[in-house]
Amino acid sequence: MASLLIRKIDDALHARLKDSAARRGRSLEQEARELLRVAVARENSGPAEPLGDLARRLFQPLGGVELELNPRERQPERPSPDFSTTDYDR
């Protein structure tokens, strides 16, 4: 297996990596290897599928649902608030 040496790591980053490793019960070296593996795998997986496309792909085979909207049950539209005047200067 190959080895990798990384120099000049920021002290704060080193501390965070060390804390992360301790929380997961790993050595600092194991934690760094896993983070690198996950980052490279994510990068090589291609762009993420948009959420709408994912939902359509997952739920389209189940069929759609037509909702009937009763216009009488809808609340009347409220007028937009008027922010042209303020009382902040009092």
Long-range contacts (C-beta under 8 A, 24 or more apart in sequence): 6-32
